[in-house]
Amino acid sequence: MYRYIFKRFIDCTLSVLGLVVGCIPMIIIAIAIKLDSKGPVFFKQRRLGKGTKPFTVFKFRTMCDHAYEMGGLATSASDSRITKVGGFLRRTSLDELPQMFNVLNGTMAIIGPRPILDWEWDEYKDNKRYAKRYDVLPGFFCTIDLVNRAALREDQFEADAAYAENLSFWLDVKTFFGVIAPVLSGDHVYRDER
């Protein structure tokens, strides 16, 4: 009952509340991004969602415009493509706030596996265990964030599969409140900080 009905209701309620409370901070962040560097306020990218169906994820832009085309994912805080404002947003996970729109449109949940790029899944697409991560919607936060926000892919996928198998109200509550400390500490954002 929770998996199919109440989880979606709670996700939508939290997202609406988050947008109401966060509207002023989000406006301030948008202004800061525009003052800090050229380019759009929002970063949009195709990721794999439930059932490996592609969807567009929304974030605040934290790197210079067209950064991904210039060098792929950022794996170090010293990456010169990360803007000054972007570095702060990444450490605090504030760059993720626009994903509340993804939650509202039904492509994401508050808690679930981290949405990844299609090429990140290519090597593992025949792994039936890891494929369980696609039985549920991807999340704003995931259980691996409790341990290491920059975990190795295999560790992340194992945690995602375990989450999909054991999804429950209490697991979501534990994860939701458990990520507060790691996010506030700003640790383990990049893989070279593991």
C-alpha positions in Angstrom: 0.0 0.0 0.0 2.8 2.4 0.9 4.9 1.6 -2.2 2.0 2.2 -4.6 -0.1 4.9 -3.0 1.1 6.6 0.1 4.7 7.1 -1.0 3.6 9.1 -4.0 1.2 11.2 -1.8 3.9 11.9 0.7 6.4 12.8 -2.1 4.0 15.3 -3.7 3.2 16.9 -0.3 6.8 17.3 0.7 7.7 18.7 -2.7 4.9 21.3 -2.6 5.9 22.3 0.9 9.6 22.4 -0.2 8.8 24.7 -3.1 6.7 27.0 -0.9 9.4 27.2 1.8 12.3 27.2 -0.7 10.9 29.7 -3.3 12.8 32.7 -1.9 16.1 30.8 -1.4 15.7 29.4 -4.9 15.3 32.9 -6.4 18.4 34.0 -4.5 20.3 31.0 -5.8 19.2 31.7 -9.4 20.4 35.3 -9.1 23.7 34.2 -7.6 24.2 31.8 -10.5 23.5 34.5 -13.1 25.9 36.9 -11.4 28.6 34.4 -11.0 28.9 33.0 -14.6 27.4 33.1 -18.0 24.8 30.5 -19.0 21.4 29.3 -17.9 20.3 29.0 -14.3 19.1 25.5 -14.7 21.0 22.4 -15.8 18.9 19.8 -17.7 20.1 16.3 -18.6 18.6 13.0 -19.7 18.9 10.3 -17.0 17.5 6.8 -16.7 14.3 6.5 -14.6 12.0 3.7 -13.5 12.2 0.8 -15.9 15.3 2.5 -17.5 12.9 4.9 -19.2 14.8 8.2 -20.0 13.6 11.4 -18.4 14.9 15.0 -18.0 16.4 15.8 -14.6 16.5 19.4 -13.4 19.2 21.0 -11.2 20.8 24.3 -10.6 23.8 24.8 -12.9 27.0 24.4 -10.9 29.5 24.3 -13.8 30.4 26.6 -16.7 28.0 26.5 -19.6 28.5 23.3 -21.8 30.8 21.8 -19.2 29.7 18.2 -19.6 30.6 18.4 -23.3 34.0 19.7 -22.4 35.0 16.9 -20.0 32.2 14.7 -18.6 31.3 14.4 -15.0 33.1 16.4 -12.3 34.9 14.0 -9.9 37.1 16.5 -8.0 36.4 19.8 -6.1 39.4 21.2 -8.0 37.7 20.8 -11.4 38.1 24.2 -13.0 34.7 23.9 -14.7 32.9 24.2 -11.3 31.9 27.8 -10.6 32.3 29.6 -7.3 28.6 29.5 -6.5 28.4 25.9 -8.0 31.0 24.7 -5.5 28.9 25.8 -2.6 25.7 24.4 -4.1 27.3 21.0 -4.6 28.6 20.8 -1.1 25.2 21.7 0.4 23.2 19.7 -2.2 21.2 22.9 -2.9 21.8 22.3 -6.6 19.3 19.4 -6.3 16.4 21.6 -5.2 14.8 21.9 -8.7 14.4 18.1 -8.7 11.3 18.8 -6.6 9.7 19.6 -10.0 10.7 16.1 -11.1 9.0 14.7 -8.0 5.8 16.6 -8.9 5.8 15.4 -12.5 6.2 11.8 -11.4 9.6 11.1 -12.8 11.3 11.1 -9.4 10.6 10.4 -5.7 12.1 12.0 -2.6 13.9 8.8 -1.7 15.1 6.4 -4.3 18.1 5.3 -6.3 20.2 8.1 -7.7 19.3 8.8 -11.4 22.3 8.1 -13.6 23.3 8.6 -17.2 22.7 5.8 -19.7 26.4 5.1 -20.4 26.9 4.6 -16.6 24.5 1.7 -16.8 25.9 0.0 -20.0 28.5 -2.1 -18.1 25.9 -3.4 -15.7 22.7 -3.8 -17.8 22.9 -7.6 -17.7 23.2 -7.7 -13.9 19.8 -8.9 -12.6 20.6 -7.9 -9.0 21.5 -4.3 -9.9 18.6 -4.0 -12.3 16.3 -4.0 -9.3 17.2 -0.3 -8.8 14.9 0.3 -11.8 11.9 -1.2 -10.1 11.3 2.1 -8.3 11.5 5.8 -9.2 14.9 7.4 -8.9 15.3 9.7 -5.8 16.2 13.1 -4.7 18.2 11.3 -1.9 19.3 7.6 -1.8 20.3 5.3 1.0 24.0 5.3 -0.1 24.0 9.0 0.9 23.9 7.9 4.5 27.3 6.3 4.1 29.1 8.0 1.2 27.7 10.5 -1.3 30.5 9.7 -3.8 30.4 5.9 -3.5 31.8 3.6 -6.1 29.2 2.6 -8.7 29.0 -1.1 -7.5 28.4 0.0 -3.9 25.8 2.5 -5.0 24.0 -0.1 -7.2 24.0 -2.7 -4.4 22.5 -0.2 -2.0 19.9 0.8 -4.6 18.9 -2.9 -5.2 18.6 -3.4 -1.4 16.4 -0.3 -1.2 14.1 -1.4 -4.0 13.7 -4.8 -2.3 13.1 -3.4 1.2 11.2 -0.2 0.4 9.0 0.9 3.3 7.8 4.0 5.1 10.3 3.5 7.9 13.2 3.1 5.5 12.2 6.3 3.7 11.9 8.1 7.1 15.3 6.8 8.2 16.9 7.8 5.0 15.2 11.3 4.9 16.4 12.3 8.3 19.7 10.3 8.0 21.0 12.4 5.1 20.8 15.6 7.0 24.1 15.2 8.8 26.1 14.1 5.6 24.6 17.0 3.6 25.4 19.6 6.4 29.0 18.3 6.7 29.6 18.7 3.0 31.8 15.6 3.0 32.2 12.9 0.3 30.7 14.9 -2.6 33.4 13.8 -5.0 34.9 10.4 -5.6 38.5 11.6 -4.8 37.2 12.4 -1.3 36.1 8.8 -0.4 
